[in-house]
Amino acid sequence: MTRVQAGLTLVELLVGIAVMAVLLTLAVPSFQSLRQQYQVRSAGMAVYADLQLARSEAIKRNRAVSLCFTNSDSVDWLYRLYDSDECSGTEIESTDSRNYPSIHLKSNIGTKITFRPRRNTFFAGNITVKNGSYEMKVVVSSSGRIRTCSEHNLLGVPSSCP
């Protein structure tokens, strides 16, 4: 009678585990980098969407809408949309750093951006979203045009920054 082997020997099992360990040590660092890229892109696109919302709400309501920053240039940031020229009035929307942990947000425009119902000139600038070595900018032009860019080759984000 011949005996049929069903299963793995201990040596085969150990070799399989060793191969998996080597593959994981090579793959995990690239997943960390990919995770940071997606966090930056996600936070940057949220800022972009909220700026677009502020612009469209100003046109829809036929009055000024402001995006007001608190603790800009930190990891513990917050911004709110108000339906007024100042950082008061009815709050339309609010976003804070709890939704995007370890993301650093910095506005070089100041503490508020105000959109008016008709196109007009206001201070141009950008909002920078950063995590580790990855950075994305949301650029607001003096005419009110909003766009995104990154010099760190983030997936789906144009690479030409002013």
DSSP file (Angstrom, degrees, kcal/mol; ACC not computed):
  #  RESIDUE AA STRUCTURE BP1 BP2  ACC     N-H-->O    O-->H-N    N-H-->O    O-->H-N    TCO  KAPPA ALPHA  PHI   PSI    X-CA   Y-CA   Z-CA
    1    1 A M              0   0    0      0, 0.0     2,-0.4     0, 0.0     0, 0.0   0.000 360.0 360.0 360.0 136.8    0.0    0.0    0.0
    2    2 A T        -     0   0    0      2,-0.0     2,-0.5     0, 0.0     0, 0.0  -0.766 360.0-135.4 -98.3 145.5    1.2    3.5   -0.8
    3    3 A R        -     0   0    0     -2,-0.4     2,-0.4     2,-0.0     0, 0.0  -0.853  11.7-141.2-102.2 131.0    0.6    6.3    1.5
    4    4 A V        -     0   0    0     -2,-0.5     2,-0.4     2,-0.0    -2,-0.0  -0.781  16.2-132.8 -93.3 129.1   -0.7    9.7    0.2
    5    5 A Q        -     0   0    0     -2,-0.4     2,-0.5     2,-0.0    -1,-0.0  -0.689  22.8-174.1 -83.7 129.8    0.8   12.7    1.8
    6    6 A A        +     0   0    0     -2,-0.4     2,-0.3     2,-0.1    -2,-0.0  -0.898  51.4   9.8-126.9 100.4   -1.8   15.3    2.8
    7    7 A G  S    S-     0   0    0     -2,-0.5     2,-0.3     2,-0.0    -2,-0.0  -0.808  85.8 -60.3 131.3-172.2   -0.3   18.6    4.1
    8    8 A L        -     0   0    0     -2,-0.3     2,-0.1     2,-0.0    -2,-0.1  -0.821  39.1-123.9-112.9 150.1    2.9   20.5    4.4
    9    9 A T     >  -     0   0    0     -2,-0.3     4,-2.0     1,-0.1     5,-0.2  -0.473  32.5-108.0 -82.9 166.3    6.1   19.6    6.2
   10   10 A L  H  > S+     0   0    0      1,-0.2     4,-2.2     2,-0.2     5,-0.2   0.869 119.2  53.5 -62.6 -38.1    7.5   22.0    8.8
   11   11 A V  H  > S+     0   0    0      2,-0.2     4,-2.2     1,-0.2    -1,-0.2   0.916 108.4  48.9 -65.1 -44.1   10.4   23.0    6.5
   12   12 A E  H  > S+     0   0    0      1,-0.2     4,-2.1     2,-0.2    -1,-0.2   0.896 111.5  50.2 -62.3 -40.4    8.0   23.9    3.7
   13   13 A L  H  X S+     0   0    0     -4,-2.0     4,-2.1     2,-0.2    -2,-0.2   0.908 110.6  48.6 -64.5 -43.4    5.9   26.0    6.1
   14   14 A L  H  X S+     0   0    0     -4,-2.2     4,-2.3     2,-0.2    -2,-0.2   0.880 110.4  51.0 -66.0 -39.0    8.9   27.9    7.4
   15   15 A V  H  X S+     0   0    0     -4,-2.2     4,-2.2     2,-0.2    -1,-0.2   0.913 110.2  50.2 -63.8 -42.3   10.2   28.6    3.9
   16   16 A G  H  X S+     0   0    0     -4,-2.1     4,-2.0     1,-0.2    -2,-0.2   0.902 111.2  48.1 -62.3 -42.5    6.7   30.0    2.9
   17   17 A I  H  X S+     0   0    0     -4,-2.1     4,-2.2     2,-0.2    -1,-0.2   0.889 110.4  52.0 -66.3 -39.3    6.6   32.2    6.0
   18   18 A A  H  X S+     0   0    0     -4,-2.3     4,-2.0     2,-0.2    -2,-0.2   0.904 109.3  49.4 -64.1 -41.7   10.1   33.5    5.3
   19   19 A V  H  X S+     0   0    0     -4,-2.2     4,-2.2     1,-0.2    -2,-0.2   0.909 111.3  49.5 -63.4 -42.7    9.2   34.4    1.7
   20   20 A M  H  X S+     0   0    0     -4,-2.0     4,-2.3     1,-0.2    -2,-0.2   0.891 109.1  52.5 -63.3 -39.9    6.0   36.2    3.0
   21   21 A A  H  X S+     0   0    0     -4,-2.2     4,-2.1     2,-0.2    -1,-0.2   0.904 109.7  48.3 -63.9 -42.2    8.1   38.2    5.6
   22   22 A V  H  X S+     0   0    0     -4,-2.0     4,-1.3     2,-0.2    -1,-0.2   0.920 112.2  48.9 -64.6 -43.7   10.6   39.3    2.9
   23   23 A L  H  X S+     0   0    0     -4,-2.2     4,-1.8     1,-0.2    -2,-0.2   0.892 111.4  49.9 -63.9 -39.7    7.8   40.4    0.6
   24   24 A L  H  X S+     0   0    0     -4,-2.3     4,-2.5     1,-0.2    -1,-0.2   0.890 106.6  53.9 -67.2 -39.7    6.0   42.3    3.4
   25   25 A T  H  < S+     0   0    0     -4,-2.1    -1,-0.2     1,-0.2    -2,-0.2   0.802 112.7  45.4 -66.7 -26.4    9.1   44.2    4.5
   26   26 A L  H  < S+     0   0    0     -4,-1.3     4,-0.5    -5,-0.2    -1,-0.2   0.825 118.0  42.2 -81.1 -32.6    9.6   45.4    0.9
   27   27 A A  H  X S+     0   0    0     -4,-1.8     4,-1.5    -5,-0.1     3,-0.4   0.820  98.0  70.1 -87.2 -32.8    5.9   46.4    0.4
   28   28 A V  H  X S+     0   0    0     -4,-2.5     4,-1.9     1,-0.2     3,-0.3   0.888  95.0  53.2 -60.4 -45.0    5.0   48.1    3.6
   29   29 A P  H  > S+     0   0    0      0, 0.0     4,-1.8     0, 0.0    -1,-0.2   0.887 108.7  50.4 -59.4 -36.9    7.1   51.3    3.1
   30   30 A S  H  > S+     0   0    0     -4,-0.5     4,-2.1    -3,-0.4    -2,-0.2   0.839 107.7  53.5 -70.9 -29.9    5.6   51.9   -0.3
   31   31 A F  H  X S+     0   0    0     -4,-1.5     4,-2.3    -3,-0.3    -1,-0.2   0.865 106.3  53.2 -68.8 -35.4    2.1   51.6    1.2
   32   32 A Q  H  X S+     0   0    0     -4,-1.9     4,-2.1     2,-0.2    -2,-0.2   0.921 110.3  47.3 -63.2 -43.6    2.9   54.2    3.9
   33   33 A S  H  X S+     0   0    0     -4,-1.8     4,-2.1     1,-0.2    -2,-0.2   0.913 112.0  49.6 -63.5 -43.6    4.0   56.6    1.1
   34   34 A L  H  X S+     0   0    0     -4,-2.1     4,-2.2     1,-0.2    -1,-0.2   0.880 109.1  53.0 -63.5 -38.8    0.8   55.9   -0.9
   35   35 A R  H  X S+     0   0    0     -4,-2.3     4,-2.1     2,-0.2    -1,-0.2   0.909 108.6  49.3 -63.6 -43.5   -1.3   56.5    2.3
   36   36 A Q  H  X S+     0   0    0     -4,-2.1     4,-2.3     2,-0.2     5,-0.2   0.905 110.0  52.2 -62.8 -41.1    0.3   59.9    2.9
   37   37 A Q  H  X S+     0   0    0     -4,-2.1     4,-2.5     1,-0.2    -2,-0.2   0.927 110.7  46.7 -60.9 -45.2   -0.3   60.8   -0.8
   38   38 A Y  H  X S+     0   0    0     -4,-2.2     4,-2.5     2,-0.2    -1,-0.2   0.854 110.3  53.1 -68.4 -34.1   -4.0   59.9   -0.5
   39   39 A Q  H  X S+     0   0    0     -4,-2.1     4,-2.4     2,-0.2     5,-0.2   0.934 112.1  45.1 -64.0 -45.5   -4.4   61.8    2.8
   40   40 A V  H  X S+     0   0    0     -4,-2.3     4,-2.6     1,-0.2     5,-0.2   0.929 115.0  47.5 -63.7 -45.6   -2.9   65.0    1.3
   41   41 A R  H  X S+     0   0    0     -4,-2.5     4,-2.4    -5,-0.2    -2,-0.2   0.907 111.9  50.1 -63.8 -41.8   -5.0   64.6   -1.9
   42   42 A S  H  X S+     0   0    0     -4,-2.5     4,-1.6     2,-0.2    -2,-0.2   0.930 113.9  43.9 -63.2 -46.9   -8.2   64.0    0.0
   43   43 A A  H  X S+     0   0    0     -4,-2.4     4,-2.1     2,-0.2    -2,-0.2   0.906 114.2  50.9 -66.1 -41.4   -7.7   67.0    2.3
   44   44 A G  H  X S+     0   0    0     -4,-2.6     4,-2.4     1,-0.2    -2,-0.2   0.890 109.7  49.3 -63.5 -40.1   -6.7   69.2   -0.6
   45   45 A M  H  X S+     0   0    0     -4,-2.4     4,-2.5    -5,-0.2    -1,-0.2   0.820 108.0  54.8 -70.5 -29.7   -9.7   68.2   -2.6
   46   46 A A  H  X S+     0   0    0     -4,-1.6     4,-2.3     2,-0.2    -2,-0.2   0.916 110.0  46.2 -66.7 -42.9  -11.9   69.0    0.4
   47   47 A V  H  X S+     0   0    0     -4,-2.1     4,-2.3     2,-0.2    -2,-0.2   0.927 113.0  50.5 -63.2 -44.8  -10.5   72.5    0.6
   48   48 A Y  H  X S+     0   0    0     -4,-2.4     4,-2.2     1,-0.2    -2,-0.2   0.926 111.2  48.0 -58.0 -47.1  -10.9   72.9   -3.1
   49   49 A A  H  X S+     0   0    0     -4,-2.5     4,-2.3     1,-0.2    -1,-0.2   0.885 111.3  50.2 -64.0 -39.5  -14.6   71.8   -2.9
   50   50 A D  H  X S+     0   0    0     -4,-2.3     4,-2.3     2,-0.2    -1,-0.2   0.856 109.6  50.7 -69.7 -34.1  -15.3   74.1    0.0
   51   51 A L  H  X S+     0   0    0     -4,-2.3     4,-2.2     2,-0.2    -2,-0.2   0.904 111.3  48.3 -66.7 -40.7  -13.8   77.1   -1.9
   52   52 A Q  H  X S+     0   0    0     -4,-2.2     4,-2.6     2,-0.2    -2,-0.2   0.892 110.8  52.0 -63.9 -39.1  -16.0   76.2   -4.9
   53   53 A L  H  X S+     0   0    0     -4,-2.3     4,-2.8     2,-0.2     5,-0.2   0.923 108.8  49.9 -62.5 -44.3  -19.0   75.9   -2.6
   54   54 A A  H  X S+     0   0    0     -4,-2.3     4,-1.9     1,-0.2    -2,-0.2   0.910 111.8  48.7 -61.0 -42.4  -18.2   79.4   -1.2
   55   55 A R  H  X S+     0   0    0     -4,-2.2     4,-1.4     1,-0.2    -2,-0.2   0.927 114.8  43.3 -64.3 -45.4  -18.0   80.9   -4.6
   56   56 A S  H  X S+     0   0    0     -4,-2.6     4,-2.7     1,-0.2    -2,-0.2   0.855 111.5  54.3 -71.6 -33.9  -21.2   79.3   -5.9
   57   57 A E  H  X S+     0   0    0     -4,-2.8     4,-2.9     2,-0.2     6,-0.3   0.872 104.8  55.1 -66.3 -36.1  -23.1   80.2   -2.6
   58   58 A A  H  X>S+     0   0    0     -4,-1.9     5,-1.3    -5,-0.2     4,-0.9   0.904 112.6  42.7 -61.7 -41.0  -22.1   83.8   -3.1
   59   59 A I  H  <5S+     0   0    0     -4,-1.4    -2,-0.2     2,-0.2    -1,-0.2   0.925 116.3  47.7 -70.6 -44.8  -23.6   83.8   -6.5
   60   60 A K  H  <5S+     0   0    0     -4,-2.7    -2,-0.2     1,-0.2    -3,-0.2   0.909 119.5  37.4 -63.6 -43.9  -26.7   81.9   -5.5
   61   61 A R  H  <5S-     0   0    0     -4,-2.9    -1,-0.2     2,-0.2    -2,-0.2   0.583 101.0-132.9 -85.1 -10.8  -27.4   84.0   -2.4
   62   62 A N  T  <5S+     0   0    0     -4,-0.9     2,-0.3    -5,-0.2    -3,-0.2   0.897  74.5  89.9  56.0  43.6  -26.4   87.3   -4.1
   63   63 A R  S   <S-     0   0    0     -5,-1.3    -1,-0.2    -6,-0.3    -2,-0.2  -0.966  87.3 -73.9-156.7 166.2  -24.3   88.3   -1.1
   64   64 A A        -     0   0    0     -2,-0.3     2,-0.4    52,-0.1    52,-0.2  -0.355  38.8-164.6 -68.0 142.9  -20.7   87.8    0.1
   65   65 A V  E     -A  115   0A   0     50,-2.5    50,-3.2    18,-0.2     2,-0.4  -1.000   7.8-158.2-128.3 131.2  -19.6   84.4    1.5
   66   66 A S  E     -AB 114  82A   0     16,-2.2    16,-2.9    -2,-0.4     2,-0.6  -0.873  14.6-152.3-115.0 142.8  -16.4   84.1    3.6
   67   67 A L  E     -AB 113  81A   0     46,-2.9    46,-2.1    -2,-0.4     2,-0.4  -0.965  25.0-163.3-107.3 115.4  -14.2   81.1    4.3
   68   68 A C  E     -AB 112  80A   0     12,-3.0    12,-2.1    -2,-0.6     2,-0.3  -0.878   4.0-149.6-111.6 130.7  -12.6   81.8    7.7
   69   69 A F  E     - B   0  79A   0     42,-3.4     2,-0.4    -2,-0.4    10,-0.2  -0.750   8.3-168.9 -99.7 141.3   -9.5   80.0    9.0
   70   70 A T  E    S+ B   0  78A   0      8,-3.2     8,-1.9    -2,-0.3    -2,-0.0  -0.998  76.3   1.7-125.3 133.6   -8.6   79.3   12.6
   71   71 A N  S    S-     0   0    0     -2,-0.4     3,-0.3     6,-0.2    34,-0.2   0.864  81.9-179.7  58.8  40.2   -5.1   78.0   13.6
   72   72 A S        +     0   0    0      1,-0.2    34,-0.2     5,-0.1    -1,-0.1  -0.352  62.7  41.3 -63.7 155.1   -3.8   78.1   10.0
   73   73 A D  S    S+     0   0    0     32,-2.6     2,-0.3     1,-0.3    -1,-0.2   0.868 105.6  81.5  69.2  40.9   -0.2   76.9    9.7
   74   74 A S  B    S-D  105   0B   0     31,-1.3    31,-2.0    -3,-0.3    -1,-0.3  -0.925  86.3-112.0-155.1 179.3   -0.7   74.1   12.2
   75   75 A V  S    S+     0   0    0     -2,-0.3     2,-0.6    29,-0.2    28,-0.3   0.560 109.0  65.6 -93.8 -12.1   -2.0   70.5   12.4
   76   76 A D  S    S+     0   0    0     -5,-0.2    -1,-0.2    29,-0.1     2,-0.2  -0.585  78.7 148.4-108.5  67.0   -4.9   71.6   14.6
   77   77 A W        -     0   0    0     -2,-0.6    20,-2.1    -3,-0.2     2,-0.3  -0.513  26.1-175.5-104.5 167.0   -6.7   73.7   12.1
   78   78 A L  E     -BC  70  96A   0     -8,-1.9    -8,-3.2    18,-0.2     2,-0.3  -0.964   1.9-173.1-156.7 140.3  -10.4   74.6   11.4
   79   79 A Y  E     -BC  69  95A   0     16,-2.7    16,-2.6    -2,-0.3     2,-0.3  -0.998   4.6-167.8-138.6 149.8  -12.2   76.6    8.7
   80   80 A R  E     -BC  68  94A   0    -12,-2.1   -12,-3.0    -2,-0.3     2,-0.5  -0.952  18.0-133.7-132.7 149.7  -15.8   77.6    8.4
   81   81 A L  E     -BC  67  93A   0     12,-3.0    11,-3.3    -2,-0.3    12,-0.9  -0.914  26.9-174.4-102.0 126.8  -18.0   79.1    5.6
   82   82 A Y  E     -BC  66  91A   0    -16,-2.9   -16,-2.2    -2,-0.5     2,-0.7  -0.912  30.9-130.1-120.4 149.2  -20.2   82.0    6.6
   83   83 A D  S    S+     0   0    0      7,-1.8     2,-0.3    -2,-0.3   -18,-0.2  -0.256  82.8  71.9 -91.0  48.3  -22.8   83.8    4.6
   84   84 A S  S    S-     0   0    0     -2,-0.7   -18,-0.3     2,-0.3    -2,-0.2  -0.936  90.2-106.6-150.0 172.5  -21.4   87.2    5.3
   85   85 A D  S    S+     0   0    0     -2,-0.3     2,-0.2   -20,-0.1   -20,-0.1   0.738 105.1  48.2 -73.7 -24.4  -18.5   89.5    4.6
   86   86 A E  S    S-     0   0    0      2,-0.2     2,-1.5   -22,-0.1    -2,-0.3  -0.514 105.6 -90.0-108.1 177.3  -17.0   88.9    8.0
   87   87 A C  S    S+     0   0    0     -2,-0.2     2,-0.3    -4,-0.1    -2,-0.1  -0.352 101.1  75.7 -87.3  56.0  -16.4   85.7   10.0
   88   88 A S        +     0   0    0     -2,-1.5     2,-0.2     2,-0.1    -2,-0.2  -0.892  58.5  63.6-150.4 177.3  -19.9   85.9   11.6
   89   89 A G  S    S-     0   0    0     -2,-0.3     2,-0.3    -7,-0.1    -5,-0.1  -0.656  95.8  -5.3  99.5-159.3  -23.5   85.2   10.5
   90   90 A T        -     0   0    0     -2,-0.2    -7,-1.8    -7,-0.2     2,-0.5  -0.568  68.6-131.2 -77.2 128.8  -25.0   81.9    9.5
   91   91 A E  E     -C   82   0A   0     -2,-0.3    -9,-0.3    -9,-0.2     3,-0.1  -0.690  23.0-177.5 -81.4 125.6  -22.5   79.0    9.2
   92   92 A I  E     -     0   0A   0    -11,-3.3     2,-0.3    -2,-0.5    -1,-0.2   0.874  65.7 -13.2 -87.6 -44.6  -22.8   77.2    6.0
   93   93 A E  E     -C   81   0A   0    -12,-0.9   -12,-3.0     2,-0.0    -1,-0.4  -0.990  55.8-157.2-157.9 156.7  -20.2   74.5    6.5
   94   94 A S  E     -C   80   0A   0     -2,-0.3     2,-0.4   -14,-0.2   -14,-0.2  -1.000   7.6-179.0-142.0 139.5  -17.3   73.6    8.8
   95   95 A T  E     +C   79   0A   0    -16,-2.6   -16,-2.7    -2,-0.3     2,-0.3  -0.999   9.9 177.6-137.7 138.0  -14.2   71.4    8.3
   96   96 A D  E >   -C   78   0A   0     -2,-0.4     3,-1.4   -18,-0.2     4,-0.4  -0.829  44.9 -94.8-136.6 176.8  -11.5   70.7   10.9
   97   97 A S  G >  S+     0   0    0    -20,-2.1     3,-0.7     1,-0.3     6,-0.3   0.635 108.5  77.5 -69.3 -15.3   -8.3   68.7   11.3
   98   98 A R  G 3  S+     0   0    0      1,-0.2    -1,-0.3   -21,-0.2   -22,-0.0   0.827  94.2  52.1 -64.1 -28.4  -10.1   65.8   13.1
   99   99 A N  G <  S+     0   0    0     -3,-1.4    -1,-0.2     1,-0.3    -2,-0.2   0.713 120.2  34.2 -76.1 -20.4  -11.3   64.7    9.7
  100  100 A Y  S X  S-     0   0    0     -3,-0.7     3,-1.5    -4,-0.4    -1,-0.3  -0.649  84.2-160.6-135.5  75.7   -7.8   64.7    8.3
  101  101 A P  T 3  S+     0   0    0      0, 0.0     3,-0.1     0, 0.0    -3,-0.1  -0.270  74.5  13.2 -63.1 145.6   -5.3   63.7   11.1
  102  102 A S  T 3  S+     0   0    0      1,-0.2     2,-0.5   -27,-0.2    30,-0.2   0.549  91.9 132.7  65.9  13.3   -1.7   64.6   10.7
  103  103 A I    <   -     0   0    0     -3,-1.5     2,-0.5   -28,-0.3    -1,-0.2  -0.825  46.7-149.7 -94.0 129.6   -2.5   67.0    7.8
  104  104 A H  E     - E   0 130B   0     26,-3.3    26,-2.5    -2,-0.5     2,-0.4  -0.875  13.2-165.9 -99.5 124.1   -0.8   70.5    8.1
  105  105 A L  E     +DE  74 129B   0    -31,-2.0   -32,-2.6    -2,-0.5   -31,-1.3  -0.937   8.6 177.9-115.5 133.0   -2.9   73.3    6.6
  106  106 A K  E     - E   0 128B   0     22,-2.5    22,-3.3    -2,-0.4     2,-0.5  -0.995  12.3-161.5-137.3 130.0   -1.4   76.8    5.9
  107  107 A S  E     - E   0 127B   0     -2,-0.4    20,-0.2    20,-0.2     3,-0.2  -0.943   9.4-176.1-110.1 123.3   -3.1   79.7    4.2
  108  108 A N  S    S+     0   0    0     18,-2.4    19,-0.1    -2,-0.5    -1,-0.1   0.341  79.3  73.3 -95.7   7.8   -1.0   82.5    2.8
  109  109 A I  S    S-     0   0    0      1,-0.4     2,-0.3    17,-0.3    -1,-0.2   0.744 107.1-109.9 -86.8 -27.3   -4.1   84.5    2.0
  110  110 A G        -     0   0    0     -3,-0.2    -1,-0.4     1,-0.1     3,-0.1  -0.907  51.9 -44.2 127.9-159.4   -4.8   85.4    5.6
  111  111 A T  S    S+     0   0    0     -2,-0.3   -42,-3.4     1,-0.1     2,-0.3   0.586 119.1  27.5 -88.6  -9.4   -7.5   84.4    8.0
  112  112 A K  E     -A   68   0A   0    -44,-0.3     2,-0.4    -3,-0.1   -44,-0.2  -0.999  53.8-157.3-151.5 152.8  -10.4   84.7    5.5
  113  113 A I  E     -A   67   0A   0    -46,-2.1   -46,-2.9    -2,-0.3     2,-0.5  -0.999  19.4-159.6-124.8 126.1  -11.3   84.6    1.9
  114  114 A T  E     -A   66   0A   0     -2,-0.4     2,-0.4   -48,-0.2   -48,-0.2  -0.930   3.4-163.6-114.0 127.1  -14.4   86.4    0.8
  115  115 A F  E     -A   65   0A   0    -50,-3.2   -50,-2.5    -2,-0.5     4,-0.1  -0.888   9.1-157.1-104.6 137.5  -16.2   85.6   -2.4
  116  116 A R        -     0   0    0     -2,-0.4   -57,-0.1     2,-0.3     4,-0.1  -0.748  29.0-111.0-110.7 160.7  -18.7   88.2   -3.8
  117  117 A P  S    S+     0   0    0      0, 0.0     2,-0.4     0, 0.0    -1,-0.1   0.827 104.4  49.6 -63.5 -31.3  -21.6   87.5   -6.2
  118  118 A R  S    S-     0   0    0    -60,-0.0    -2,-0.3     1,-0.0     2,-0.1  -0.839 103.0 -96.5-106.6 147.2  -20.0   89.4   -9.0
  119  119 A R        +     0   0    0     -2,-0.4     2,-0.3    -4,-0.1    25,-0.1  -0.351  57.7 154.7 -60.9 134.4  -16.4   88.8  -10.1
  120  120 A N        -     0   0    0     23,-0.2     2,-0.4    -4,-0.1    -4,-0.1  -0.949  45.1 -86.7-151.8 172.5  -14.1   91.2   -8.5
  121  121 A T        +     0   0    0     -2,-0.3     2,-0.3    22,-0.1    22,-0.2  -0.692  49.1 155.9 -88.8 131.7  -10.5   91.5   -7.6
  122  122 A F        -     0   0    0     20,-1.1     2,-0.2    -2,-0.4    22,-0.1  -0.888  53.8 -60.5-141.1 176.4   -9.3   90.3   -4.2
  123  123 A F        -     0   0    0     -2,-0.3     2,-0.2   -14,-0.1    17,-0.0  -0.386  52.1-143.9 -65.2 125.2   -6.0   89.1   -2.9
  124  124 A A        +     0   0    0     -2,-0.2     2,-0.3    15,-0.0    17,-0.2  -0.499  40.4 120.4 -83.0 157.7   -4.7   86.1   -4.7
  125  125 A G  E     - F   0 140B   0     15,-2.2    15,-3.0    -2,-0.2     2,-0.3  -0.976  45.9 -99.0 174.2-165.0   -2.9   83.3   -2.8
  126  126 A N  E     - F   0 139B   0     -2,-0.3   -18,-2.4    13,-0.2     2,-0.5  -0.964   8.7-136.8-144.3 161.5   -2.9   79.7   -2.0
  127  127 A I  E     -EF 107 138B   0     11,-2.3    11,-2.6    -2,-0.3     2,-0.5  -0.984  25.9-151.3-116.6 124.9   -3.7   77.2    0.7
  128  128 A T  E     -EF 106 137B   0    -22,-3.3   -22,-2.5    -2,-0.5     2,-0.5  -0.854   8.8-166.8-104.9 131.3   -1.1   74.5    1.3
  129  129 A V  E     +EF 105 136B   0      7,-3.1     7,-2.7    -2,-0.5     2,-0.3  -0.970  18.9 176.5-115.2 128.5   -2.0   71.0    2.6
  130  130 A K  E     +EF 104 135B   0    -26,-2.5   -26,-3.3    -2,-0.5     2,-0.3  -0.978  23.3 173.1-140.9 144.9    0.9   68.9    3.7
  131  131 A N  E >  S- F   0 134B   0      3,-2.4     3,-2.0    -2,-0.3     2,-0.2  -0.863  71.0 -44.6-148.9 114.4    1.7   65.6    5.2
  132  132 A G  T 3  S-     0   0    0     -2,-0.3    -1,-0.0     1,-0.3   -30,-0.0  -0.470 124.3 -19.4  63.8-126.7    5.3   64.4    5.5
  133  133 A S  T 3  S+     0   0    0     -2,-0.2     2,-0.4    -3,-0.1    -1,-0.3   0.404 118.4  94.6 -94.6   2.6    7.1   65.2    2.3
  134  134 A Y  E <   +F  131   0B   0     -3,-2.0    -3,-2.4    16,-0.0     2,-0.3  -0.796  50.1 175.7-101.0 138.5    3.9   65.4    0.2
  135  135 A E  E     -F  130   0B   0     -2,-0.4    17,-0.5    -5,-0.2     2,-0.4  -0.996  12.7-171.9-143.4 142.9    2.3   68.8   -0.4
  136  136 A M  E     -F  129   0B   0     -7,-2.7    -7,-3.1    -2,-0.3     2,-0.4  -0.997  11.4-151.2-135.8 140.3   -0.7   70.1   -2.4
  137  137 A K  E     -FG 128 149B   0     12,-3.2    12,-2.2    -2,-0.4     2,-0.6  -0.909   7.1-156.4-114.2 140.2   -1.7   73.7   -3.1
  138  138 A V  E     -FG 127 148B   0    -11,-2.6   -11,-2.3    -2,-0.4     2,-0.4  -0.968  24.8-157.0-109.3 112.7   -5.1   75.1   -3.7
  139  139 A V  E     -FG 126 147B   0      8,-3.0     8,-2.2    -2,-0.6     2,-0.5  -0.779  11.9-165.1-101.5 130.5   -4.5   78.3   -5.6
  140  140 A V  E     -FG 125 146B   0    -15,-3.0   -15,-2.2    -2,-0.4     6,-0.2  -0.966  15.1-148.9-113.2 121.5   -7.0   81.2   -5.8
  141  141 A S    >   -     0   0    0      4,-2.8     3,-1.6    -2,-0.5   -19,-0.1  -0.334  30.2-103.0 -84.0 169.9   -6.4   83.7   -8.5
  142  142 A S  T 3  S+     0   0    0      1,-0.3   -20,-1.1     2,-0.1   -22,-0.1   0.694 123.0  55.3 -67.4 -17.5   -7.2   87.5   -8.2
  143  143 A S  T 3  S-     0   0    0    -22,-0.2    -1,-0.3     2,-0.1   -23,-0.2   0.500 124.0-102.9 -90.7  -4.4  -10.3   86.9  -10.4
  144  144 A G  S <  S+     0   0    0     -3,-1.6     2,-0.2     1,-0.3    -2,-0.1   0.478  70.5 148.4  98.4   3.0  -11.6   84.2   -8.1
  145  145 A R        -     0   0    0     -5,-0.0    -4,-2.8     1,-0.0     2,-0.4  -0.528  32.5-153.7 -72.7 137.5  -10.6   81.1  -10.2
  146  146 A I  E     +G  140   0B   0     -6,-0.2     2,-0.3    -2,-0.2    -6,-0.2  -0.941  23.1 155.7-118.1 132.6   -9.7   78.1   -8.0
  147  147 A R  E     -G  139   0B   0     -8,-2.2    -8,-3.0    -2,-0.4     2,-0.3  -0.963  29.5-128.9-148.6 165.5   -7.3   75.3   -9.1
  148  148 A T  E     +G  138   0B   0     -2,-0.3     2,-0.3   -10,-0.2   -10,-0.2  -0.836  25.9 166.0-116.4 155.2   -5.1   72.7   -7.5
  149  149 A C  E     -G  137   0B   0    -12,-2.2   -12,-3.2    -2,-0.3     2,-0.3  -0.982  12.4-169.2-160.0 160.8   -1.4   71.8   -8.1
  150  150 A S        -     0   0    0      8,-2.1     3,-0.4    -2,-0.3   -14,-0.1  -0.973  19.2-159.1-154.1 138.7    1.4   69.8   -6.6
  151  151 A E  S    S+     0   0    0     -2,-0.3     8,-0.1   -16,-0.3   -15,-0.1   0.254  87.6  74.6 -98.2  11.6    5.1   69.6   -7.3
  152  152 A H  S    S-     0   0    0    -17,-0.5    -1,-0.2     2,-0.0     7,-0.1   0.069 107.8-110.5-112.5  22.3    5.3   66.2   -5.6
  153  153 A N        -     0   0    0     -3,-0.4     2,-0.2     1,-0.2    -2,-0.1   0.879  47.1-177.6  51.8  47.9    3.6   64.1   -8.4
  154  154 A L    >   -     0   0    0    -19,-0.2     3,-1.7     4,-0.1    -1,-0.2  -0.565  37.3 -99.0 -72.7 139.6    0.4   63.3   -6.5
  155  155 A L  T 3  S+     0   0    0      1,-0.3    -1,-0.1    -2,-0.2    -2,-0.0  -0.391 104.2   7.3 -62.6 128.5   -1.9   61.1   -8.5
  156  156 A G  T 3  S+     0   0    0      1,-0.2    -1,-0.3    -2,-0.1    -2,-0.0   0.576 103.6 108.9  79.6  10.1   -4.6   63.1  -10.2
  157  157 A V  S <  S-     0   0    0     -3,-1.7    -1,-0.2    -7,-0.0    -7,-0.1  -0.978  73.7-114.4-121.7 127.7   -3.2   66.5   -9.3
  158  158 A P        -     0   0    0      0, 0.0    -8,-2.1     0, 0.0    -4,-0.1  -0.214  20.2-144.4 -56.8 149.7   -1.6   68.8  -12.0
  159  159 A S        +     0   0    0    -10,-0.2     2,-0.9    -8,-0.1   -10,-0.1   0.513  67.5  97.2 -99.9  -4.8    2.1   69.4  -11.4
  160  160 A S        +     0   0    0      2,-0.0    -9,-0.1    -9,-0.0    -1,-0.0  -0.754  49.6 178.0 -93.6 108.0    2.6   73.0  -12.5
  161  161 A C              0   0    0     -2,-0.9    -2,-0.0   -12,-0.1   -13,-0.0  -0.820 360.0 360.0-104.8 145.6    2.4   75.3   -9.4
  162  162 A P              0   0    0      0, 0.0    -1,-0.1     0, 0.0    -2,-0.0   0.513 360.0 360.0 -72.2 360.0    3.0   79.1   -9.7
